[in-house]
Amino acid sequence: MRVCCILVGAGRGVRLGKPQSKAFVKIKNTPLILHTFKKFLNIPQIKEYIVVVANRDIKLAKKILFPLSKKIKIVCGGDTRAESVRKGLSNISQNLQWVLIHDVARPFINRKDIIYILQKAQELKCCVFGKKITNALKSISQDNKKYKIVKTTISKCNVYEVYTPQIFKKEIILEAFRKYFDKKASDDSEIVERAGYKVFIIEQHHFNLKITYPEDLLVARKLI
């Protein structure tokens, strides 16, 4: 396999409540982006890294990451996650066959899981990590601005929470983003689904927290 790994870290991290971009918040004196990048470093199948960050962070990202590998491209992100991924996709080298996409905000990804999803992709072509929902799900009404009112309960049957990394054959995801791009898409696989391709969920059992809120950062600082 010849894989391009796109690491998406252009978000401002408003919900985290920090002045700097989320990717550069420090956990035990090390930027989040470095914690995550190291999980993908020296995996033989990965031939290229494209790291997507905010324009203001490009110089800092180069300073942190360039000493680790000569196979890194730093790309300016967009206003939404989907737009950032699209910019990453536009910079993939021609000789690569697969695209592995991961959120910088998920530093706990297990290297064994990365290898496993790379193996499964050779059979399935489009794979995402996921875990079956165990909590009750509610859809809310938007009618009341002061309180959130339950509109309906959503059945948990066959409902999965989806994570990254997600991996796709290069020609599939490039076609999907070219024809069915939606800047508000929840994740990359949603756009691939719209293109008519089957996306397979790979059960993930290892911890894979996404750092979004201040309490997530507290957890990360205890566990890293």
Backbone bond lengths (Angstrom), bond angles and torsions (degrees), N, CA, C in turn:
res aa  C-N    CA-C-N  psi(-1)  N-CA   C-N-CA  omega(-1)  CA-C   N-CA-C  phi
1 M - - - 1.464 - - 1.528 110.44 -
2 R 1.317 115.06 140.43 1.466 121.04 173.36 1.531 106.71 -118.65
3 V 1.337 115.22 105.41 1.461 121.89 -168.09 1.520 111.19 -111.59
4 C 1.335 115.23 138.17 1.463 122.11 167.36 1.522 107.44 -100.47
5 C 1.300 117.42 126.54 1.461 122.74 178.38 1.526 108.52 -102.49
6 I 1.338 116.00 116.50 1.465 121.20 176.51 1.520 108.50 -102.06
7 L 1.332 116.02 119.91 1.463 121.65 177.10 1.522 108.03 -106.55
8 V 1.328 115.57 120.48 1.459 121.14 -172.49 1.528 109.69 -100.63
9 G 1.334 115.67 115.99 1.456 119.54 -177.39 1.515 113.27 -145.22
10 A 1.342 116.61 39.78 1.466 120.47 -176.30 1.524 112.96 -94.64
11 G 1.338 117.17 -1.99 1.464 119.84 -177.07 1.524 112.62 -68.67
12 R 1.322 115.73 146.83 1.464 120.52 -179.56 1.523 112.11 -76.92
13 G 1.322 117.01 -21.91 1.461 119.62 179.25 1.513 113.62 70.80
14 V 1.339 116.99 38.63 1.467 121.99 -178.17 1.530 111.48 -56.32
15 R 1.345 116.38 -42.03 1.468 120.32 -177.96 1.525 112.58 -68.51
16 L 1.327 116.16 -17.13 1.462 120.21 178.69 1.533 111.54 -80.08
17 G 1.336 115.11 -20.30 1.454 119.62 176.42 1.510 114.87 73.65
18 K 1.333 117.47 29.66 1.466 121.87 -179.81 1.531 110.00 -113.53
19 P 1.344 117.50 148.39 1.469 119.70 -178.92 1.525 113.39 -71.16
20 Q 1.342 117.46 -30.11 1.458 120.20 -179.79 1.530 110.76 -91.74
21 S 1.317 115.57 166.27 1.468 120.50 177.19 1.525 109.67 -60.84
22 K 1.349 115.63 146.09 1.459 120.11 -175.91 1.532 112.64 -55.47
23 A 1.315 117.19 -39.12 1.460 121.38 -176.51 1.523 113.10 -60.22
24 F 1.333 116.90 -20.24 1.462 120.00 -175.14 1.529 113.09 -112.88
25 V 1.330 115.69 9.78 1.460 119.60 170.76 1.531 107.82 -66.23
26 K 1.312 116.27 136.90 1.470 119.34 -175.81 1.528 112.27 -90.76
27 I 1.330 114.56 136.97 1.450 122.74 172.90 1.524 106.33 -121.15
28 K 1.311 116.26 112.68 1.473 122.25 -174.66 1.525 110.90 53.79
29 N 1.336 114.75 49.52 1.471 124.02 174.80 1.529 114.55 67.85
30 T 1.323 116.99 12.45 1.470 121.02 178.01 1.522 109.41 -124.29
31 P 1.342 118.75 130.23 1.462 120.63 179.93 1.532 111.60 -59.67
32 L 1.306 115.60 142.95 1.462 121.80 179.55 1.527 111.21 -51.77
33 I 1.319 116.94 -41.28 1.466 120.74 -177.00 1.525 111.55 -60.06
34 L 1.317 116.82 -32.93 1.460 120.43 -179.49 1.526 110.89 -75.91
35 H 1.325 117.45 -39.83 1.465 120.92 175.41 1.530 110.29 -54.89
36 T 1.327 115.67 -46.00 1.471 120.64 -176.56 1.517 111.44 -72.57
37 F 1.323 117.24 -45.22 1.459 120.41 -177.42 1.522 112.03 -58.08
38 K 1.308 117.19 -39.54 1.465 120.81 -177.01 1.524 112.47 -62.43
39 K 1.338 117.70 -24.53 1.460 120.14 178.41 1.533 111.54 -67.50
40 F 1.320 116.93 -24.21 1.470 121.88 -177.37 1.524 112.76 -103.07
41 L 1.312 116.01 -6.81 1.459 120.40 -176.96 1.529 111.21 -71.11
42 N 1.330 115.73 138.25 1.476 123.32 175.32 1.533 113.40 66.43
43 I 1.316 117.76 24.82 1.466 120.45 168.68 1.535 106.31 -85.69
44 P 1.325 118.24 118.49 1.472 121.11 -168.86 1.528 114.84 -55.46
45 Q 1.314 117.95 -34.55 1.465 120.25 -177.19 1.524 112.76 -70.33
46 I 1.320 116.58 -23.30 1.471 120.03 -177.95 1.521 109.79 -83.68
47 K 1.324 115.48 114.84 1.467 121.71 -176.42 1.525 112.73 -102.54
48 E 1.331 116.65 -11.55 1.462 120.40 -176.56 1.528 109.15 -155.54
49 Y 1.333 115.52 142.02 1.466 121.80 175.49 1.520 108.09 -118.52
50 I 1.326 115.56 129.23 1.462 120.81 172.19 1.520 106.88 -117.26
51 V 1.317 116.06 115.57 1.456 121.49 -177.44 1.523 108.18 -107.27
52 V 1.329 116.14 120.48 1.467 121.72 -175.49 1.523 109.21 -103.38
53 V 1.334 115.58 118.67 1.463 120.82 -179.07 1.531 109.37 -133.23
54 A 1.329 115.78 168.99 1.462 120.74 175.89 1.525 109.67 -65.43
55 N 1.319 115.76 152.74 1.466 120.84 -177.67 1.525 111.98 -54.67
56 R 1.332 116.53 -39.52 1.466 120.27 -177.34 1.535 113.15 -67.82
57 D 1.343 116.32 -15.58 1.464 121.14 -175.06 1.524 113.94 -104.54
58 I 1.319 117.88 2.38 1.465 120.22 -174.33 1.534 111.80 -61.17
59 K 1.305 117.73 -47.94 1.468 120.39 -179.06 1.525 111.35 -61.94
60 L 1.322 116.85 -41.93 1.461 120.87 179.76 1.520 110.86 -65.68
61 A 1.339 117.12 -41.38 1.468 120.93 178.87 1.527 110.66 -61.75
62 K 1.316 117.16 -42.05 1.467 120.89 178.06 1.535 110.88 -62.23
63 K 1.323 116.15 -42.45 1.464 120.42 -179.41 1.529 111.24 -62.50
64 I 1.344 116.59 -38.54 1.464 121.23 -176.82 1.523 112.24 -78.39
65 L 1.335 116.89 -41.97 1.464 120.73 -168.16 1.527 115.10 -98.59
66 F 1.315 118.38 -33.31 1.465 119.77 -175.30 1.531 113.94 -57.07
67 P 1.350 119.97 -34.12 1.471 118.62 178.08 1.538 113.41 -65.62
68 L 1.332 117.82 -15.38 1.465 120.60 -175.17 1.524 113.43 -87.06
69 S 1.319 117.18 -27.83 1.465 119.69 -175.80 1.522 110.09 -160.92
70 K 1.336 115.32 149.22 1.456 120.91 175.47 1.531 111.93 -91.23
71 K 1.328 115.48 1.21 1.475 119.69 -174.98 1.528 112.18 -102.92
72 I 1.323 117.45 22.83 1.463 121.91 -174.93 1.525 111.12 -103.08
73 K 1.335 115.26 135.03 1.462 122.02 168.16 1.532 107.50 -116.09
74 I 1.321 117.22 133.58 1.461 121.97 176.05 1.526 107.80 -104.21
75 V 1.332 116.26 125.12 1.459 121.65 -173.51 1.530 109.81 -123.96
76 C 1.321 115.90 142.29 1.463 121.06 176.79 1.526 110.26 -75.47
77 G 1.326 116.94 130.99 1.456 121.96 -177.66 1.517 113.93 -82.00
78 G 1.341 115.12 -178.58 1.461 121.81 -179.86 1.513 111.76 -110.52
79 D 1.328 115.99 -168.48 1.465 121.39 -176.95 1.522 112.62 -76.97
80 T 1.338 117.63 -24.04 1.462 121.53 177.66 1.527 108.72 -126.39
81 R 1.327 115.42 166.19 1.456 118.90 179.84 1.527 110.68 -60.75
82 A 1.331 116.57 -43.63 1.464 120.16 -178.75 1.525 111.43 -60.88
83 E 1.340 116.84 -39.14 1.460 119.93 178.10 1.528 110.81 -67.38
84 S 1.321 116.77 -35.42 1.467 120.07 177.31 1.521 110.94 -65.27
85 V 1.339 116.61 -42.19 1.462 120.31 177.56 1.525 110.37 -62.20
86 R 1.325 116.37 -42.30 1.472 119.63 179.53 1.535 111.15 -60.48
87 K 1.314 116.77 -38.67 1.471 119.23 177.63 1.522 110.67 -67.17
88 G 1.323 116.24 -36.92 1.457 119.26 175.59 1.516 111.42 -63.23
89 L 1.322 116.70 -44.70 1.467 121.75 -179.61 1.528 112.15 -60.41
90 S 1.320 116.46 -33.24 1.470 119.91 -177.20 1.528 112.12 -72.76
91 N 1.335 117.16 -7.09 1.463 120.75 -178.12 1.529 113.88 -111.39
92 I 1.341 117.07 9.29 1.464 120.69 -178.57 1.539 110.48 -71.41
93 S 1.304 116.33 138.14 1.465 121.13 176.38 1.528 110.62 -68.02
94 Q 1.308 116.33 147.79 1.465 121.60 -172.63 1.522 113.70 -66.35
95 N 1.316 118.11 -29.21 1.465 119.77 -172.46 1.535 113.75 -84.38
96 L 1.318 117.89 7.33 1.457 120.68 -179.14 1.526 111.12 -95.37
97 Q 1.340 116.42 154.47 1.467 121.44 -171.35 1.529 113.78 -113.42
98 W 1.330 116.37 -23.34 1.460 121.14 -173.09 1.524 110.16 -131.97
99 V 1.350 114.60 153.82 1.461 120.36 176.44 1.521 108.65 -126.21
100 L 1.324 115.45 120.84 1.463 123.43 177.59 1.523 107.31 -109.66
101 I 1.330 117.26 121.42 1.469 121.17 -175.20 1.527 109.71 -116.91
102 H 1.339 115.56 131.79 1.461 119.79 -178.03 1.520 110.28 -141.62
103 D 1.337 115.70 147.58 1.457 121.50 177.32 1.530 110.07 -83.65
104 V 1.310 116.40 129.36 1.462 120.51 175.04 1.533 110.54 -56.41
105 A 1.327 116.61 -29.51 1.469 121.76 -177.30 1.529 113.56 -72.38
106 R 1.338 117.88 2.39 1.471 121.49 176.86 1.541 109.32 -114.35
107 P 1.327 117.15 80.20 1.469 119.94 -176.14 1.524 114.18 -81.13
108 F 1.337 117.48 -7.88 1.463 119.83 -175.14 1.532 113.26 -92.99
109 I 1.329 116.88 4.64 1.458 118.73 -179.89 1.535 109.87 -54.19
110 N 1.311 115.67 135.28 1.456 122.13 -177.07 1.531 109.87 -87.37
111 R 1.326 118.03 131.92 1.470 120.64 -179.44 1.525 112.07 -58.72
112 K 1.324 117.06 -34.27 1.469 119.83 177.49 1.526 110.78 -62.82
113 D 1.332 116.17 -35.89 1.465 119.80 177.63 1.525 111.11 -67.55
114 I 1.318 116.62 -38.05 1.467 120.05 178.12 1.526 109.79 -61.09
115 I 1.318 116.80 -48.08 1.463 120.80 178.82 1.519 110.72 -61.32
116 Y 1.321 116.09 -40.13 1.472 120.24 -177.43 1.529 111.90 -64.99
117 I 1.337 117.19 -44.26 1.464 118.65 -178.50 1.535 110.77 -70.42
118 L 1.321 117.47 -28.83 1.462 120.19 174.12 1.528 110.49 -64.48
119 Q 1.323 116.31 -39.93 1.462 120.92 179.02 1.522 110.86 -66.98
120 K 1.327 117.24 -44.91 1.465 121.04 -178.11 1.525 111.63 -66.19
121 A 1.322 116.70 -31.72 1.462 120.57 -178.38 1.519 112.52 -62.18
122 Q 1.323 117.49 -31.46 1.459 120.32 -179.42 1.522 111.67 -62.50
123 E 1.320 115.89 -27.39 1.462 120.85 177.49 1.532 111.84 -91.49
124 L 1.347 117.52 -38.56 1.462 121.65 -167.52 1.533 114.43 -104.00
125 K 1.313 118.94 -18.51 1.466 125.92 175.71 1.531 114.66 76.10
126 C 1.333 118.03 -41.46 1.468 120.98 -179.73 1.526 108.76 -133.18
127 C 1.335 117.60 110.91 1.465 121.71 -174.27 1.519 111.35 -131.88
128 V 1.338 115.29 142.05 1.460 121.26 173.63 1.524 108.28 -133.07
129 F 1.316 116.02 150.33 1.460 120.00 173.95 1.524 109.22 -82.89
130 G 1.328 115.79 143.58 1.453 119.25 177.95 1.510 112.34 -158.03
131 K 1.317 114.59 168.53 1.460 121.76 179.59 1.521 108.76 -143.79
132 K 1.326 116.34 136.41 1.460 121.03 -177.75 1.526 110.36 -62.94
133 I 1.332 115.27 135.13 1.461 121.67 178.98 1.525 110.49 -64.76
134 T 1.329 116.51 136.18 1.466 120.70 176.87 1.531 112.23 -115.78
135 N 1.324 116.84 -22.34 1.464 120.02 179.34 1.524 111.24 -87.99
136 A 1.325 116.25 156.21 1.468 120.92 176.03 1.527 109.75 -66.94
137 L 1.319 116.27 144.83 1.461 122.52 179.90 1.526 109.99 -116.38
138 K 1.325 116.49 135.80 1.457 122.28 179.99 1.527 109.93 -128.44
139 S 1.327 115.65 135.65 1.451 121.10 170.48 1.526 106.55 -95.48
140 I 1.344 116.61 135.14 1.463 118.55 -175.42 1.523 112.20 -108.32
141 S 1.326 114.80 157.29 1.454 121.94 176.49 1.523 109.63 -84.15
142 Q 1.310 117.01 145.38 1.463 121.92 178.06 1.523 112.11 -96.96
143 D 1.328 117.35 5.87 1.461 121.45 -173.64 1.525 112.91 -69.49
144 N 1.332 116.37 -35.00 1.454 120.82 -176.08 1.528 109.72 -104.23
145 K 1.325 117.22 118.24 1.463 120.84 -176.07 1.527 112.52 -78.85
146 K 1.317 116.69 -23.36 1.459 120.13 -176.33 1.513 112.59 -84.99
147 Y 1.346 116.74 -39.24 1.456 121.19 -177.27 1.521 110.73 -125.05
148 K 1.317 115.61 152.02 1.464 121.19 175.60 1.524 108.54 -91.81
149 I 1.303 116.40 118.20 1.461 122.25 -177.15 1.525 109.70 -107.21
150 V 1.321 116.96 131.58 1.461 120.90 179.62 1.527 109.90 -67.46
151 K 1.329 114.74 127.06 1.458 121.11 176.93 1.519 110.57 -92.08
152 T 1.326 114.99 -45.35 1.464 119.97 178.24 1.526 109.60 -161.04
153 T 1.333 115.07 158.80 1.462 121.24 174.63 1.524 108.42 -96.02
154 I 1.320 115.74 133.36 1.463 121.54 -178.88 1.519 109.05 -96.29
155 S 1.310 116.29 130.08 1.460 120.57 179.68 1.523 111.07 -62.97
156 K 1.336 116.45 136.35 1.466 121.47 178.53 1.520 112.18 -81.23
157 C 1.318 116.60 -10.34 1.461 121.08 -176.78 1.532 110.23 -60.50
158 N 1.312 116.33 123.01 1.468 122.56 177.91 1.534 113.80 60.66
159 V 1.332 116.85 28.62 1.461 120.94 176.48 1.525 109.05 -108.23
160 Y 1.324 115.96 129.87 1.460 121.86 -177.25 1.522 111.07 -122.44
161 E 1.312 115.04 144.70 1.448 122.83 168.90 1.528 106.30 -87.85
162 V 1.328 116.34 134.27 1.462 120.15 -173.65 1.528 110.67 -113.47
163 Y 1.342 114.96 140.47 1.460 122.16 -177.08 1.531 110.24 -120.04
164 T 1.316 114.55 -174.96 1.456 121.20 165.73 1.529 107.00 -118.09
165 P 1.351 117.62 158.34 1.463 127.72 11.11 1.532 113.72 -75.87
166 Q 1.331 113.21 156.42 1.453 122.59 172.03 1.527 106.59 -124.50
167 I 1.328 116.49 142.26 1.464 119.32 -176.07 1.521 111.35 -131.09
168 F 1.329 115.88 141.58 1.463 122.19 -176.19 1.533 109.97 -143.42
169 K 1.325 115.84 150.68 1.466 119.22 167.34 1.522 107.45 -59.95
170 K 1.319 115.70 138.45 1.464 119.20 -173.56 1.519 112.66 -57.95
171 E 1.336 116.83 -45.14 1.461 118.37 -175.99 1.530 112.21 -66.14
172 I 1.345 116.43 -27.82 1.468 120.42 179.73 1.521 110.93 -70.47
173 I 1.323 116.93 -50.65 1.465 118.73 -176.61 1.534 111.34 -71.46
174 L 1.318 117.39 -32.27 1.469 118.57 176.80 1.527 110.76 -65.73
175 E 1.320 116.43 -41.84 1.467 119.73 177.58 1.523 110.93 -64.11
176 A 1.325 116.01 -44.00 1.470 120.31 -178.16 1.526 111.24 -61.92
177 F 1.321 116.95 -45.36 1.462 119.73 -179.26 1.520 111.65 -69.93
178 R 1.314 117.29 -27.39 1.461 120.91 178.58 1.531 111.65 -73.84
179 K 1.336 116.96 -38.42 1.471 120.68 -172.86 1.531 114.33 -101.19
180 Y 1.336 117.16 -28.61 1.467 119.73 -170.89 1.521 112.63 -127.62
181 F 1.311 116.66 24.72 1.464 120.09 -176.99 1.524 111.96 -62.32
182 D 1.322 115.68 137.76 1.463 123.22 175.45 1.522 106.91 -138.71
183 K 1.316 117.30 116.23 1.469 119.79 -175.89 1.517 112.66 -65.16
184 K 1.342 117.75 -15.53 1.458 121.16 179.22 1.533 112.89 -99.46
185 A 1.313 117.53 8.19 1.474 120.87 -178.60 1.520 110.77 -57.60
186 S 1.334 115.60 141.01 1.464 120.97 -177.38 1.523 112.37 -65.94
187 D 1.334 115.68 -39.08 1.466 120.30 178.51 1.518 108.52 -155.63
188 D 1.312 116.05 178.96 1.467 121.17 -175.78 1.518 112.02 -67.68
189 S 1.333 116.10 -37.02 1.463 119.46 -177.08 1.523 111.96 -66.06
190 E 1.338 118.21 -26.99 1.467 120.04 178.03 1.520 110.89 -60.45
191 I 1.320 116.80 -40.10 1.463 121.14 -180.00 1.522 110.20 -69.86
192 V 1.329 116.64 -38.49 1.470 120.99 177.36 1.530 110.47 -65.38
193 E 1.326 117.41 -39.54 1.468 121.80 177.03 1.529 110.59 -59.73
194 R 1.317 116.93 -41.94 1.474 121.22 -179.39 1.525 111.49 -62.73
195 A 1.318 115.53 -26.31 1.461 119.83 178.70 1.530 111.69 -80.28
196 G 1.352 116.90 -2.67 1.462 120.80 175.44 1.512 115.87 94.01
197 Y 1.326 117.51 9.45 1.461 120.29 -179.33 1.528 110.82 -92.04
198 K 1.319 115.52 148.77 1.459 120.78 175.92 1.521 109.11 -78.74
199 V 1.323 115.97 130.35 1.461 122.03 176.83 1.524 107.74 -112.86
200 F 1.318 116.49 126.80 1.459 121.83 -175.74 1.535 110.47 -102.64
201 I 1.324 115.16 135.79 1.462 120.59 176.73 1.525 109.51 -91.35
202 I 1.312 115.31 128.71 1.457 122.44 174.50 1.523 107.42 -102.35
203 E 1.316 116.70 121.36 1.467 120.81 -179.24 1.530 110.16 -61.10
204 Q 1.330 115.43 127.69 1.462 119.50 176.86 1.523 109.31 -112.31
205 H 1.322 115.26 128.62 1.453 120.28 -177.11 1.527 112.39 -111.53
206 H 1.333 117.46 -16.36 1.462 120.11 177.71 1.530 110.38 -80.80
207 F 1.308 115.26 155.56 1.462 122.97 179.28 1.521 110.08 -62.18
208 N 1.349 117.40 131.74 1.463 121.03 -176.36 1.530 110.28 -146.37
209 L 1.314 115.93 52.22 1.460 122.54 -177.39 1.526 111.76 -61.35
210 K 1.338 115.41 137.02 1.461 120.95 170.92 1.523 107.89 -98.88
211 I 1.317 116.66 125.39 1.460 120.74 -178.94 1.525 108.99 -80.46
212 T 1.326 114.63 111.92 1.463 121.43 -176.68 1.523 111.88 -126.27
213 Y 1.324 116.31 -44.93 1.459 122.29 -175.57 1.535 110.98 -112.55
214 P 1.340 117.81 163.41 1.468 120.08 179.82 1.526 113.86 -54.35
215 E 1.329 117.36 -35.86 1.460 119.59 179.63 1.539 111.95 -66.77
216 D 1.335 116.86 -29.41 1.467 120.20 175.94 1.529 110.25 -66.25
217 L 1.321 115.06 -37.47 1.460 119.95 179.45 1.529 110.57 -66.72
218 L 1.322 116.42 -36.15 1.462 120.46 177.06 1.526 110.51 -63.19
219 V 1.336 116.49 -43.01 1.463 121.47 177.50 1.521 110.08 -61.53
220 A 1.320 116.08 -45.65 1.465 120.79 -178.34 1.517 111.39 -60.51
221 R 1.325 116.53 -41.23 1.465 120.02 -177.74 1.520 112.04 -68.64
222 K 1.316 116.96 -22.41 1.463 120.14 177.16 1.521 112.13 -84.10
223 L 1.337 115.86 -29.76 1.472 119.82 -171.73 1.522 114.49 -99.33
224 I 1.317 117.51 -24.97 1.469 118.69 -179.59 1.527 110.38 -79.78
